Amino acid sequence: MRGIAKKILRVFWEKHADSEGQLKTWYKEASKANGKSLADIEAEYSSAGILKNGRVVFNICGNKYRFIVDLNYRKQWMFIRFIGNHTDYDKIDADKI
């Protein structure tokens, strides 16, 4: 899959250095995930939550941070919609952001 808005991740890990390694690893793996389905993601990332409209919320750094990715399997792209801590996450509507 082609990643869109990787800059969001980069800006985040520059402020939260503990997330850099996990975010880079996730992005590298996700970029190679051509043809994967939501079921495949659930199997591979047991802490991921499947949301409406092809969105997935991932937990990283021992569930310290969350990020939401909008996946389009037909076009094979992923768009990072949000990343933050749990307090930030609780302030948004994950299905609409």
C-alpha positions as CSV (number, residue, x, y, z in Angstrom):
1,M,0.0,0.0,0.0
2,R,1.1,3.5,-0.7
3,G,1.3,5.7,2.4
4,I,-0.2,9.2,2.4
5,A,0.6,11.7,5.2
6,K,3.7,10.0,6.6
7,K,4.7,13.5,7.7
8,I,2.1,13.3,10.4
9,L,4.0,10.3,11.9
10,R,7.4,12.0,11.5
11,V,6.3,15.1,13.3
12,F,4.8,13.0,16.0
13,W,8.0,10.9,16.6
14,E,10.1,14.0,16.6
15,K,8.1,15.2,19.7
16,H,7.7,11.7,21.2
17,A,11.0,9.9,20.6
18,D,9.8,6.7,22.2
19,S,7.4,6.2,19.3
20,E,9.9,6.5,16.5
21,G,11.0,2.9,16.2
22,Q,7.5,1.4,16.4
23,L,6.0,3.9,13.9
24,K,8.8,3.4,11.4
25,T,8.4,-0.4,11.7
26,W,4.6,-0.2,11.3
27,Y,4.9,2.1,8.3
28,K,7.4,-0.2,6.6
29,E,5.3,-3.3,7.2
30,A,2.0,-1.5,6.2
31,S,3.6,-0.2,3.0
32,K,4.2,-3.9,2.0
33,A,0.7,-5.0,2.8
34,N,-0.7,-5.2,-0.7
35,G,-3.9,-7.1,-0.8
36,K,-4.4,-7.5,2.9
37,S,-7.9,-7.3,4.3
38,L,-9.3,-6.0,7.6
39,A,-9.3,-9.7,8.8
40,D,-5.6,-10.0,8.0
41,I,-4.9,-6.8,10.0
42,E,-6.8,-8.0,13.0
43,A,-4.9,-11.3,12.9
44,E,-1.5,-9.6,12.6
45,Y,-2.2,-6.7,15.0
46,S,-4.3,-8.1,17.8
47,S,-4.5,-4.7,19.6
48,A,-5.8,-3.0,16.4
49,G,-9.4,-1.9,16.4
50,I,-11.5,-2.0,13.3
51,L,-13.6,1.1,12.9
52,K,-16.3,2.2,10.3
53,N,-15.5,2.9,6.7
54,G,-12.2,1.1,6.4
55,R,-10.5,2.8,9.3
56,V,-8.3,1.1,11.8
57,V,-7.0,2.3,15.2
58,F,-3.6,1.0,16.2
59,N,-2.1,1.2,19.7
60,I,1.7,1.6,20.0
61,C,4.3,1.9,22.8
62,G,2.4,-0.3,25.2
63,N,-0.9,1.4,24.4
64,K,0.6,4.8,25.3
65,Y,-0.4,6.2,21.9
66,R,-3.1,5.6,19.3
67,F,-3.2,6.4,15.6
68,I,-6.0,6.1,13.1
69,V,-5.4,5.0,9.5
70,D,-7.9,5.2,6.7
71,L,-7.4,2.2,4.3
72,N,-8.5,2.0,0.8
73,Y,-7.9,-1.6,-0.5
74,R,-9.2,-0.9,-4.0
75,K,-6.8,2.0,-4.6
76,Q,-4.1,0.4,-2.3
77,W,-3.5,3.5,-0.2
78,M,-3.4,4.3,3.5
79,F,-4.0,7.8,4.9
80,I,-2.9,8.6,8.5
81,R,-5.8,10.5,9.9
82,F,-4.8,11.0,13.6
83,I,-2.0,10.2,16.1
84,G,-1.9,11.1,19.8
85,N,-2.1,9.9,23.3
86,H,-5.3,8.6,24.9
87,T,-6.4,12.0,26.1
88,D,-6.2,13.4,22.6
89,Y,-7.9,10.3,21.2
90,D,-10.8,10.7,23.6
91,K,-11.5,14.2,22.3
92,I,-12.1,13.1,18.7
93,D,-14.7,11.1,16.8
94,A,-12.5,8.3,15.4
95,D,-15.1,7.5,12.7
96,K,-15.2,11.0,11.3
97,I,-11.7,12.6,11.8
